[in-house]
Amino acid sequence: NEQMGILNTHRGLDHVRRLQIPCNPALHGNALLTLTKALEKNSNLYFLDIGICNLTDDDCTALACLADTSTSLQFLLLYSNKISSVGLKIMQTTLQRLPCLKYLQLKQNRLDASAGVVIGEIIASSHSLEEVDLARNRLLKNDGCASVLKAAESSTSLKRIVLNKTGVDDGLMPHLTSLVRKRSGEAFSPLLVLIHGTCITRPALLQVASAMPTDSSITIQSGLYMVEKGHVLQRDFDGEISCQAEKGVKEVNLNAHGVEDEHVERIVPLLEGDHCGIKLLKVRSNSLHSRGASLFANFLSTNSTLQAIDLSENAIGSGGFISMVTVLVKSNRSLQWLDLSANSIFGSNDVDSTASSIEKQDNLGLVVSRSCGLKFLGLGRTGMGDEECAVISDALSTNTGSLTVIKLNSNAITDQGATILSRGVARNAKLHSLSLGSNCIGAEGTTAIARCVESREQCGHPLRCVWMGGNKTDSSQFYGCMLDTTLSFGSVSTAMKQYL
């Protein structure tokens, strides 16, 4: 709030066109009101990202005022907050009035069926809106998504609707059928509807396909299947991967492809063999559980070319985590980059309760201290707390691992955990980048991290990057000790992206 007040005093935001301030859980209440005031004379803002800021319905009046003054706003990102239909209703009139709004992201909030009605009314009244992302709002279900699809029937600007993991099933099919029948003709832009991670079956999609004109410009993707031009097609993982391999591409991107455990059995054989030789595998934002992660782990046990794998935003749980750790410790020497962020692994949110807390912590210690070759480990939003920080600290103190970057952001780490962790980081000569943003760290924990940074500089092994944004503190504890360290208390800066 104080920093926003300084900006307001100096009119520091009058000419800003793109403003990104995600992962700041303190940016609500008075701080948000101050930000709104700082932007009240800005008519140039076209991009606003306030995701993961702990925003609730109480903040929506300020959000409405903020958007109301930004007449040039095209991109509004409010993902991973706590906004429900009540808050959305407060913002509705403002969102309907924005003349340039193209992209509205409300992914992972608390939207229910009544929120779907509001979204539908926003779509129906907008002549500019091109994409709406409502993924991971599991309370929307069939009724909420039906309202969105109903509005899309007459929208000439809409190009993409994201309804992944919204709790829908075959009951949504009549509304999809109505959409493909009524939205046809040259007046409509091509439309992609994504409904991954749901309980929709192939027979239900066949009914939609039978009602679709052969010249339809609508494409529906759901899990392994795609409905297009009156046909239900099976997603061609074989073709996608083989085509990339033939072109010499060393990256396979299956992000948000609706990949489930059963699909991994088909994908893994395509990745094996020297003819493929991929270096990077992206499987983020899918529906993988422990079995899928175990299949990828088995693949890694014999693979010697893959250097990076992204399994973030899935549901692999502790079972999938332990499978990956076992392979990295015992057999794989080529993997350098592993991101398991946004998988509920530790604490009470573990989606796979078969492993005990002790077993999970033992494996956490192993992957930090004994994995050979692994340099980057992402464990943000995994339910980690102070006990896990103690395990990581002990493992780092051994100086036997190869990790250089570790991401622990968006967990439940407090001053105690940060203080304990700082001791291990201070003793480790290899780790050069640390992400602790969006935890519950106050002045005491921040002071401990500052002393750790100073200690590393004095030893000749300075940390390159420390991210502390979104905690209950500021940068004052670091004054005088950051000679060689890039520090951020806001969002991840451009200089930090090469590390984090």
C-alpha positions in Angstrom: 0.0 0.0 0.0 2.9 2.4 0.9 4.7 1.6 -2.4 1.5 2.2 -4.4 1.0 5.5 -2.6 4.5 6.6 -3.6 3.6 5.8 -7.2 0.3 7.7 -6.9 2.1 10.8 -5.5 4.5 10.9 -8.4 1.9 9.9 -11.0 4.2 7.0 -11.8 1.4 4.9 -13.5 -0.1 7.6 -15.7 1.5 6.3 -18.9 1.9 2.6 -18.2 0.4 0.4 -20.9 1.2 -3.1 -19.5 0.9 -3.8 -15.7 1.8 -7.2 -14.3 1.7 -7.6 -10.5 0.8 -11.3 -9.9 1.6 -13.4 -6.8 1.1 -10.5 -4.3 -1.4 -11.7 -1.7 -1.2 -8.4 0.1 -2.6 -6.6 -3.0 -6.2 -6.3 -1.8 -8.2 -4.0 0.4 -6.5 -0.6 0.9 -3.6 -1.6 -1.4 -6.0 -2.3 -4.3 -7.9 1.0 -3.7 -4.5 2.8 -3.8 -3.6 1.1 -7.0 -7.0 2.1 -8.5 -6.4 5.7 -7.5 -2.9 5.6 -9.1 -4.4 4.5 -12.4 -7.4 6.8 -12.5 -5.8 9.1 -15.0 -4.4 6.3 -17.2 -6.2 5.9 -20.4 -3.5 3.8 -22.1 -3.5 0.6 -20.0 -4.2 -2.4 -22.3 -2.9 -5.3 -20.2 -3.6 -6.0 -16.5 -2.5 -9.1 -14.7 -3.6 -9.4 -11.0 -3.5 -13.2 -10.7 -2.8 -15.1 -7.4 -3.4 -12.0 -5.3 -5.9 -13.4 -2.9 -8.7 -11.2 -4.3 -12.1 -11.8 -2.9 -15.6 -10.5 -3.6 -14.9 -7.6 -1.3 -12.2 -6.4 -3.7 -14.5 -6.5 -6.8 -15.8 -2.9 -6.3 -12.3 -1.6 -6.5 -11.6 -3.9 -9.5 -14.7 -2.5 -11.2 -13.5 1.0 -10.6 -10.0 0.2 -11.9 -11.3 -1.4 -15.1 -13.8 1.4 -15.6 -11.1 4.0 -15.9 -9.0 1.8 -18.3 -11.0 2.3 -21.5 -8.2 0.8 -23.6 -8.1 -2.4 -21.6 -7.8 -5.5 -23.9 -6.4 -8.2 -21.5 -7.7 -8.7 -18.0 -6.2 -11.6 -16.0 -7.7 -12.4 -12.6 -6.7 -16.1 -12.3 -6.2 -18.1 -9.1 -8.1 -15.7 -6.8 -11.2 -16.2 -4.6 -13.8 -14.4 -6.7 -17.3 -15.9 -6.7 -20.5 -15.1 -8.6 -21.2 -12.3 -6.1 -18.0 -10.5 -7.0 -18.4 -11.1 -10.7 -21.9 -9.6 -10.6 -20.3 -6.4 -9.1 -17.9 -6.2 -12.0 -20.4 -7.2 -14.7 -21.6 -3.7 -15.8 -18.0 -2.5 -16.1 -16.9 -5.5 -18.1 -19.8 -5.1 -20.4 -18.9 -1.5 -21.1 -15.2 -2.1 -21.9 -15.0 -1.4 -25.7 -11.7 -3.1 -26.4 -11.7 -6.1 -24.0 -10.4 -9.2 -25.9 -9.2 -11.6 -23.3 -10.8 -12.4 -19.9 -9.1 -14.9 -17.7 -11.0 -16.1 -14.6 -9.3 -19.5 -14.3 -9.3 -21.2 -10.9 -11.6 -18.9 -8.9 -14.8 -19.9 -7.1 -17.3 -19.5 -9.9 -20.5 -21.5 -9.8 -23.5 -21.9 -12.1 -24.8 -18.5 -11.4 -21.4 -17.0 -12.4 -21.9 -18.8 -15.8 -25.0 -16.7 -16.3 -23.1 -13.5 -15.7 -20.3 -14.6 -18.0 -22.9 -15.4 -20.7 -24.3 -11.9 -20.4 -20.9 -10.3 -20.7 -20.2 -12.4 -23.9 -23.6 -11.5 -25.3 -23.1 -7.7 -24.9 -19.5 -7.6 -26.1 -18.4 -7.0 -29.7 -14.7 -7.4 -29.0 -14.3 -10.3 -26.6 -12.3 -13.1 -28.3 -11.3 -15.5 -25.5 -12.8 -16.5 -22.1 -10.8 -18.8 -19.8 -12.9 -20.4 -17.0 -10.8 -23.5 -16.4 -10.6 -25.1 -13.0 -13.8 -23.6 -11.7 -15.2 -27.0 -10.7 -18.5 -25.5 -9.4 -19.6 -24.2 -12.9 -20.7 -27.7 -13.9 -23.2 -28.2 -16.8 -25.6 -25.4 -15.9 -22.9 -22.7 -15.7 -21.1 -23.8 -18.8 -24.4 -24.1 -20.7 -25.0 -20.4 -20.1 -21.6 -19.6 -21.6 -22.2 -21.8 -24.7 -25.7 -20.2 -25.1 -24.2 -16.8 -25.3 -21.5 -18.0 -27.7 -24.2 -19.0 -30.2 -24.7 -15.4 -31.3 -21.2 -13.9 -30.6 -19.4 -13.0 -33.8 -16.1 -12.1 -32.1 -15.6 -15.1 -29.7 -12.7 -17.4 -30.9 -11.9 -19.5 -27.9 -13.6 -20.8 -24.8 -11.7 -22.7 -22.1 -13.8 -25.0 -19.9 -11.2 -27.4 -18.7 -11.9 -29.1 -15.4 -15.2 -27.3 -14.8 -17.1 -30.4 -13.5 -19.1 -31.0 -16.7 -20.2 -34.4 -18.1 -22.3 -35.7 -21.0 -25.2 -33.6 -19.8 -23.5 -30.6 -21.5 -23.9 -32.3 -24.9 -27.4 -30.8 -25.8 -25.9 -27.3 -25.3 -22.9 -28.1 -27.5 -25.2 -29.5 -30.1 -27.2 -26.3 -30.1 -24.0 -24.3 -30.4 -22.7 -26.2 -33.5 -26.2 -25.9 -35.2 -26.8 -22.2 -34.6 -23.3 -20.8 -34.9 -22.6 -21.1 -38.7 -22.0 -18.8 -41.6 -19.4 -16.3 -42.7 -20.4 -13.8 -40.0 -18.9 -15.9 -37.3 -15.2 -16.3 -36.5 -13.7 -19.8 -36.1 -14.3 -21.0 -32.5 -12.2 -23.4 -30.4 -13.9 -25.0 -27.3 -11.6 -26.7 -24.9 -13.2 -29.1 -22.3 -10.3 -31.2 -21.1 -10.2 -33.0 -17.7 -13.9 -33.8 -17.7 -16.2 -36.8 -17.7 -17.4 -36.4 -21.3 -17.5 -39.7 -23.3 -16.9 -40.5 -27.0 -20.6 -41.5 -27.7 -21.7 -38.1 -26.4 -19.3 -36.4 -28.7 -20.6 -38.5 -31.6 -24.0 -37.0 -31.1 -22.6 -33.5 -31.3 -20.7 -34.4 -34.4 -23.8 -35.7 -36.1 -25.4 -32.3 -35.7 -22.4 -30.4 -36.9 -22.4 -29.0 -40.5 -19.5 -30.2 -42.6 -18.5 -26.6 -43.2 -18.6 -25.6 -39.5 -15.7 -23.5 -38.2 -16.1 -24.8 -34.6 -13.6 -27.2 -33.1 -14.2 -29.0 -29.8 -11.4 -30.7 -27.9 -12.1 -33.0 -25.0 -9.4 -35.3 -23.7 -8.3 -37.7 -26.4 -10.9 -36.6 -28.9 -11.6 -33.7 -31.2 -14.9 -32.9 -32.9 -14.3 -31.1 -36.2 -16.4 -30.7 -39.5 -18.9 -33.4 -38.4 -16.4 -36.0 -37.3 -15.0 -37.2 -34.1 -11.2 -37.6 -34.4 -8.8 -39.2 -32.0 -6.0 -36.9 -31.0 -3.0 -37.9 -32.9 -0.2 -38.0 -30.3 1.7 -40.3 -32.7 1.5 -37.8 -35.5 2.4 -34.8 -33.3 5.4 -36.4 -31.7 6.7 -38.1 -34.9 6.3 -35.0 -37.0 8.3 -33.0 -34.5 11.0 -35.7 -34.4 11.2 -35.8 -38.2 11.7 -32.0 -38.3 14.6 -32.3 -35.8 12.6 -30.4 -33.1 14.0 -31.3 -29.7 10.9 -30.2 -27.8 7.5 -32.0 -27.5 4.7 -29.7 -26.2 1.7 -31.5 -24.8 0.6 -28.7 -22.5 -3.2 -28.6 -21.9 -3.7 -31.5 -24.3 -6.1 -33.4 -22.1 -3.4 -36.0 -21.4 -4.6 -38.6 -18.9 -2.8 -41.6 -17.4 -4.1 -44.0 -20.0 -2.7 -41.8 -22.8 0.8 -42.0 -21.3 1.0 -45.6 -22.3 0.7 -44.5 -25.9 3.0 -41.5 -25.6 6.0 -43.1 -23.9 6.8 -45.6 -26.8 6.8 -42.7 -29.2 9.5 -40.9 -27.1 11.7 -44.0 -26.8 14.5 -44.7 -29.3 17.4 -42.7 -30.7 15.3 -41.5 -33.6 13.4 -39.2 -31.4 16.1 -37.7 -29.2 14.0 -35.0 -27.6 15.5 -32.7 -25.0 12.4 -31.1 -23.5 9.0 -32.6 -22.7 6.1 -30.3 -21.7 3.0 -32.0 -20.1 1.8 -29.1 -18.0 -1.9 -28.5 -17.2 -3.3 -32.0 -17.9 -5.0 -34.7 -15.9 -2.1 -36.9 -14.8 -2.2 -38.8 -11.6 0.4 -41.0 -9.9 0.1 -43.8 -12.5 0.9 -41.4 -15.3 3.9 -40.0 -13.5 5.1 -43.5 -12.7 5.0 -44.4 -16.4 7.1 -41.3 -17.3 9.5 -42.3 -14.4 9.9 -45.7 -16.0 10.7 -44.1 -19.3 13.3 -41.9 -17.6 15.0 -45.0 -16.1 16.3 -46.0 -19.5 16.4 -42.7 -21.4 19.6 -40.8 -21.8 18.6 -37.8 -24.0 15.7 -36.0 -22.1 17.0 -33.1 -20.2 13.9 -31.4 -19.0 10.3 -32.4 -18.1 7.4 -30.2 -17.0 4.7 -32.0 -15.1 3.3 -29.0 -13.3 -0.4 -28.3 -12.8 -1.4 -32.0 -12.7 -2.5 -34.3 -9.8 0.5 -36.7 -9.5 0.4 -36.6 -5.7 3.0 -38.2 -3.4 3.0 -41.5 -5.3 4.0 -39.8 -8.6 6.6 -37.7 -6.7 8.2 -40.7 -5.1 8.4 -42.5 -8.5 10.2 -39.6 -10.0 12.6 -39.3 -7.1 13.5 -43.0 -7.1 14.5 -42.9 -10.8 16.5 -39.7 -10.4 18.5 -41.1 -7.5 19.0 -44.6 -8.8 19.4 -44.6 -12.5 18.8 -41.4 -14.5 21.8 -39.1 -15.1 20.6 -36.9 -18.0 17.6 -35.0 -16.6 18.6 -31.5 -15.5 15.2 -29.7 -15.1 12.1 -31.0 -13.3 9.0 -29.0 -12.5 6.4 -30.6 -10.3 4.8 -27.3 -9.2 1.0 -27.1 -8.6 0.7 -30.8 -7.7 -0.7 -31.5 -4.2 2.1 -33.6 -2.8 2.8 -32.5 0.8 0.6 -31.8 3.8 -3.1 -32.5 4.0 -3.8 -31.6 0.4 -2.0 -34.7 -0.9 -4.2 -36.3 -3.6 -2.5 -39.6 -3.1 -2.6 -40.5 0.6 -0.8 -43.8 0.3 2.6 -42.3 1.4 3.3 -41.2 5.0 4.7 -37.8 5.8 8.0 -39.4 6.8 8.3 -41.2 3.4 7.6 -38.0 1.5 10.1 -36.1 3.5 12.7 -38.8 3.0 12.3 -38.7 -0.7 12.5 -34.9 -0.7 15.8 -35.1 1.0 17.0 -37.7 -1.5 16.2 -35.6 -4.6 17.9 -32.6 -3.1 21.1 -34.3 -1.9 21.6 -37.4 -4.1 20.1 -36.7 -7.6 23.0 -36.7 -10.1 22.7 -34.1 -12.8 19.4 -32.4 -11.7 19.9 -28.6 -11.6 16.4 -27.2 -11.5 13.6 -28.4 -9.1 10.2 -26.8 -9.1 8.1 -27.5 -6.0 5.9 -24.4 -5.9 2.2 -24.9 -4.8 2.8 -28.4 -3.6 1.6 -27.9 0.0 5.0 -27.7 1.5 5.6 -26.2 5.0 8.3 -25.6 7.6 9.0 -29.3 8.2 9.8 -29.8 4.5 12.1 -26.7 4.6 14.1 -28.4 7.4 14.5 -31.5 5.3 15.7 -29.4 2.3 18.1 -27.4 4.6 19.7 -30.6 5.9 20.0 -32.0 2.3 21.6 -28.7 1.0 24.0 -28.7 3.9 25.6 -31.9 2.7 26.7 -30.2 -0.5 26.5 -33.5 -2.3 23.6 -32.7 -4.7 23.8 -30.9 -8.1 20.8 -28.5 -7.7 21.5 -24.9 -8.7 17.8 -23.6 -8.7 15.0 -24.5 -6.4 11.4 -23.0 -6.5 9.4 -23.2 -3.3 6.9 -20.3 -4.0 3.2 -20.3 -3.1 3.5 -22.8 -0.2 2.9 -22.4 3.5 6.4 -21.5 4.6 6.7 -19.2 7.6 9.5 -17.3 9.4 10.6 -20.6 11.0 10.9 -22.5 7.8 12.7 -19.6 6.0 15.2 -19.3 8.9 16.0 -23.0 8.9 16.2 -23.1 5.1 18.7 -20.1 5.1 21.2 -22.2 7.1 21.3 -24.9 4.5 21.5 -22.4 1.6 24.4 -20.6 3.3 26.4 -23.9 3.6 25.7 -24.9 0.0 28.2 -23.7 -2.7 26.2 -24.8 -5.8 22.7 -23.4 -5.3 22.5 -20.0 -7.0 18.8 -19.2 -7.3 16.0 -19.4 -4.8 12.3 -18.7 -5.1 10.3 -18.2 -1.9 7.6 -15.8 -3.2 4.0 -15.9 -2.0 4.5 -17.7 1.3 3.9 -16.5 4.8 7.4 -15.1 5.5 7.7 -12.0 7.7 10.5 -9.8 8.8 12.3 -12.5 10.9 12.5 -15.0 8.0 13.5 -12.3 5.5 16.3 -11.1 7.8 17.6 -14.7 7.9 17.6 -15.0 4.1 19.4 -11.6 4.0 22.1 -12.9 6.3 22.4 -16.0 4.1 22.8 -13.8 1.0 25.5 -11.8 2.8 27.3 -15.0 4.0 27.3 -16.5 0.5 28.9 -13.3 -0.9 31.6 -13.3 1.7 32.4 -16.9 0.9 32.8 -16.2 -2.8 29.7 -18.1 -3.9 27.1 -15.4 -4.3 23.5 -16.2 -5.0 22.4 -14.9 -8.4 18.7 -14.6 -7.8 16.3 -14.5 -4.8 12.5 -14.0 -5.3 10.5 -13.0 -2.2 7.5 -11.3 -3.8 4.1 -11.8 -2.1 5.3 -12.3 1.5 4.5 -10.3 4.6 7.7 -8.1 4.4 9.7 -5.8 2.2 13.3 -5.4 1.0 14.6 -3.3 3.9 16.4 -6.3 5.5 18.6 -6.6 2.3 20.1 -3.2 2.2 23.9 -3.4 1.9 24.1 -7.1 1.2 23.0 -7.6 -2.5 26.3 -6.8 -4.3 25.9 -9.7 -6.8 22.3 -10.9 -6.2 19.2 -10.0 -8.2 16.4 -9.6 -5.7 12.6 -9.1 -6.3 9.8 -8.4 -3.9 7.3 -8.0 -6.8 6.8 -10.3 -9.8 9.6 -12.2 -11.4 11.7 -9.7 -13.3 13.1 -10.1 -16.7 16.6 -10.5 -15.3 15.4 -13.4 -13.1 13.6 -15.4 -15.9 16.9 -16.9 -17.0 17.1 -18.6 -13.6 13.5 -19.1 -12.5 
